[in-house]
Amino acid sequence: MSPNAHRQLEEEVLERLRPTPLQLRTLSSFYEVIRSHLQAKLSERGLDFIIEPEGSFAKGTLLADHWELDIFVLLKGASDEWIKSKGRELLEDSLKGLPTIVKYSEHPYVTVSLMGIEADVVPAVYREKPTGNLMGVSRTPFHTRYVISRLDKGGADEVRLLKSFFKGVGVYGAEAHIGGFSGYLTELLIITYGSFEGALQAISSWKPPVYVDPENVGNKNLLSRRYPDSPLIVVDPVDPARNAAAAVTLEKLSTAVVAAKLYLKRPRKEFFHIFTKYASIKYGIPVAMVICEGDYANYPPGDVWGRLARASRSIATLLTKYGFKLIKHSFFTDEQSKAAVGFLVNTLRLNSLDVIEGPKPFINVDYIEDFIANRINDGIWIGEGELMSVKRLNRPDIEFFLDLAIKQAPLPEGTRDCKVMVSDDVRDVRLTDWGLKEWIRKELASMPAWLVSPSAP
């Protein structure tokens, strides 16, 4: 496909990705309602503060189908400890009169929900410069200002394309259970490589360990020592001692590289998240699952997802140890009452016979007689180079190992009960819960359409 054809397809995608003027006016009005409310209430307390928007809305990189509004209250003279202990209480009191939702998080914040739109209001310490050992949210205002200073209007569209691409191929999100590319990292890649196409060209050539320094301010040796297990290091221009890609796992990096190669060769809309489709796998593959019920709404979603990720790895390690070969493993929660981990495996039942290779025919007869005496009840055969026998193994089915693993795995807090479910064909799994059905359909019983060549049957 020619460069012009590439761009024509991307322009068609952008028509769906750009927020409308109405959306932007609505978010701006919503921001102003919250800002003026906070301004009045916090001023009554005599506090010294600044209120400003952050994130995609402030940077102009918002996606039309993902309304984000982050509002930071930057408090002068406060400490991180004070913010952690008193910040949520301060915001809840200052936002009285507005419909709020208290969400669980390591850092306090309050969500204002109005007519289907949500805004996260976050307290943070005001700082002149991004120095010292900053909490994650303390860098956010500096990230926003940096991106705004380096990204023009055209660059915002390039960010939208790359965000949608990363979402479409399943590598977007820096949360621990995802291990992918954050919004800020996506913006850094566009700033570094100039365009969506330029970023994909670079990504397609990556071979870990990868080192990217957008402003040439990093110390490669220092960062390599600080992040020895990171397949991708991208220097944070705001904090050069920090790897902005620390969350990216080798799996997500590999996925991004493969997707970039395939898109550059044969671009299609299916690479972008608003056009994502799934193709059913052709063959029946055995699946083993642990499905749990619990009070997950009472715990931080990040904690629930994080423990599920660890549980999935723990169970996968145990199954591998006992001889099962894993094709894929995944996990799911509705963040309310359901959680699950699932494994595509080569078999649900391990081989019950083991082949025993005996002595060579050309050695002392006493060794041959000993082998025959010990194995006669199982059968003896003479092969081309040695005597052979078999050993019957008392191996339980995979359910036994999953029941064992459940007792050891770090399942999410609030879990009440778990059950094991297996099937010889993942395509035949029948569940009544819609969330679980969708998870199995998308994660275990199909492939993303972007992986499938349009010429494939």
Secondary structure, DSSP 4 states (H G I P E B T S, - for coil): --HHHHHHHHHHHHHHHSPPHHHHHHHHHHHHHHHHHHHHHHHHTT--EEEEEEHHHHHT--BTTB---EEEEEETT--HHHHHHHHHHHHHHHTTTS-EEE---SS--EEEEETTEEEEEEEEE--SS--SS--HHHHHHHHHHHHHHH--HHHHHHHHHHHHHHHHTT-B--STTT--B-HHHHHHHHHHHSSHHHHHHHHHT--SSEEE-TTS---HHHHHHHSTT-SEEEEETTEEEEETTTT--HHHHHHHHHHHHHHHHS--GGGSGGG--EEE-SS---EEEEEEEE-GGGS-HHHHHHHHHHHHHHHHHHHHHTTPPEEEEEEEE-SSSEEEEEEEES-SS--SEEEEE---TTS-HHHHHHHHHHHGGG--EE-SSSEEEEEE--PPPHHHHHHHHHHHS-PPTTEEEEEEEEES-GGG---S-HHHHHHIIIIISEEEGGGS-TT--
